[in-house]
């Protein structure tokens, strides 16, 4: 009977260890979502939060006093359309990369002024906006025509 208890105890400890490891792996990946900004200077990994509901898009990066250098927020507007952003209640300068339905950059608004109510238009139909810390677009060498790779962005064969 003692041998059976020890054997069951070993199985239980193994199961607990597997659950702990699985929980760690799941939670460490759920904090953000990896994206890759592809520019002439290389491939730049960015840990992005996704804003894909009206509520998350409305709040965006408001009231945050800092953002890690290689982090950002990816706004998904579901369909291509003209979009206007602003910096209301946003405490840090941001770069905004406006991207078409395939993730190609069509406009960059660099170092948007914190707390400004000035409107920042996409100037073209877009589906995505990537917000980065002010100056990050220049640091990555981002230009119009570069693109973002992320699982939510599909690249159909049509322009």
C-alpha positions in Angstrom: 0.0 0.0 0.0 2.9 2.4 0.8 4.3 1.7 -2.7 1.0 2.5 -4.4 0.8 5.8 -2.4 4.4 6.8 -3.5 3.6 5.9 -7.1 0.4 8.0 -7.0 2.2 10.8 -5.3 4.8 10.9 -8.0 2.1 11.1 -10.7 0.3 13.9 -8.8 3.6 15.9 -8.5 4.3 15.5 -12.2 0.7 16.7 -13.1 1.1 19.7 -10.8 4.5 20.5 -12.4 3.0 20.3 -15.9 0.1 22.5 -14.9 2.5 25.1 -13.4 4.7 25.2 -16.5 1.6 25.4 -18.8 0.2 28.2 -16.8 3.5 30.1 -16.9 3.8 29.7 -20.7 0.2 30.7 -21.3 0.3 33.8 -19.1 3.7 35.0 -20.4 2.3 34.9 -24.0 -1.1 36.4 -23.3 0.4 39.8 -22.1 0.9 40.9 -25.6 1.2 39.6 -29.1 4.4 39.5 -31.2 4.5 41.5 -34.4 7.3 42.1 -36.8 7.9 45.5 -38.4 9.8 44.9 -41.7 11.8 47.9 -42.9 14.8 48.5 -45.0 16.9 48.3 -41.9 15.7 44.8 -40.9 13.0 42.9 -39.0 12.0 44.6 -35.8 10.0 42.6 -33.2 7.4 44.5 -31.4 5.2 43.3 -28.5 1.7 44.7 -29.3 -1.5 45.0 -27.5 -4.5 44.6 -29.8 -7.3 47.2 -29.9 -10.0 45.5 -32.0 -13.3 46.5 -30.3 -14.9 49.9 -30.2 -14.1 50.1 -26.4 -10.5 49.2 -26.7 -10.0 51.5 -29.7 -11.6 54.4 -27.9 -9.3 54.0 -24.8 -6.2 53.1 -26.7 -3.1 54.2 -24.8 -4.8 56.9 -22.8 -3.6 57.7 -19.3 -0.4 55.7 -19.6 2.8 57.4 -18.4 5.2 55.1 -20.2 5.6 52.4 -22.8 8.4 50.0 -23.3 10.7 50.8 -26.2 9.7 47.7 -28.3 6.0 47.8 -27.4 3.0 49.3 -29.0 -0.7 49.0 -29.7 -2.2 47.7 -32.9 -5.6 49.0 -33.8 -7.7 46.8 -36.1 -10.7 48.6 -37.6 -12.1 45.4 -39.3 -12.4 47.0 -42.7 -10.5 49.6 -44.7 -11.8 53.1 -44.1 -10.6 56.7 -43.5 -9.6 56.9 -39.8 -8.9 59.9 -37.6 -6.9 59.6 -34.4 -6.1 62.0 -31.6 -4.0 62.2 -28.4 -6.8 63.1 -25.9 -5.7 61.9 -22.4 -2.5 60.4 -23.9 0.4 61.3 -21.7 3.3 60.2 -23.9 4.4 61.2 -27.5 3.4 58.5 -30.0 4.3 57.6 -33.6 1.3 56.4 -35.6 1.8 54.0 -38.6 -1.3 53.9 -40.7 -1.5 50.7 -42.7 -3.7 49.3 -45.4 -5.6 46.0 -45.2 -2.4 44.1 -46.0 -0.3 45.8 -43.3 1.6 48.1 -45.6 2.4 51.5 -44.2 0.6 54.3 -46.1 1.3 57.2 -43.7 3.4 57.9 -40.6 2.5 60.6 -38.1 5.7 61.0 -36.0 5.8 62.3 -32.4 2.2 63.2 -31.9 1.9 65.7 -29.2 0.6 64.4 -25.8 -2.8 65.6 -24.7 -3.5 67.3 -28.0 -7.0 67.4 -29.4 -5.7 68.0 -32.9 -7.1 65.4 -35.4 -4.6 63.1 -37.0 -6.1 61.7 -40.2 -5.1 58.6 -42.1 -5.3 60.5 -45.4 -6.3 57.2 -47.1 -8.5 54.2 -46.4 -6.6 52.0 -43.9 -7.5 49.1 -41.7 -4.7 49.2 -39.1 -2.8 51.7 -37.0 0.3 50.8 -35.0 1.0 53.2 -32.2 4.6 53.2 -30.9 6.6 55.4 -28.5 7.5 58.7 -30.0 10.7 58.4 -32.1 10.4 54.6 -32.5 9.5 54.8 -36.2 12.7 56.7 -36.9 14.7 54.3 -34.7 13.3 51.4 -36.8 13.9 53.3 -40.1 10.2 53.0 -40.9 9.0 54.5 -44.1 5.8 54.4 -46.3 5.8 51.1 -48.1 7.2 49.1 -45.1 4.9 46.4 -43.6 3.9 44.8 -40.4 3.6 41.1 -39.9 1.1 39.9 -37.4 -1.4 37.0 -37.3 -4.5 39.3 -37.5 -3.1 40.8 -40.8 -3.7 38.8 -43.9 -2.1 39.5 -47.3 -4.4 38.6 -50.1 -2.9 38.6 -53.6 -5.0 41.7 -54.5 -3.7 45.2 -53.7 
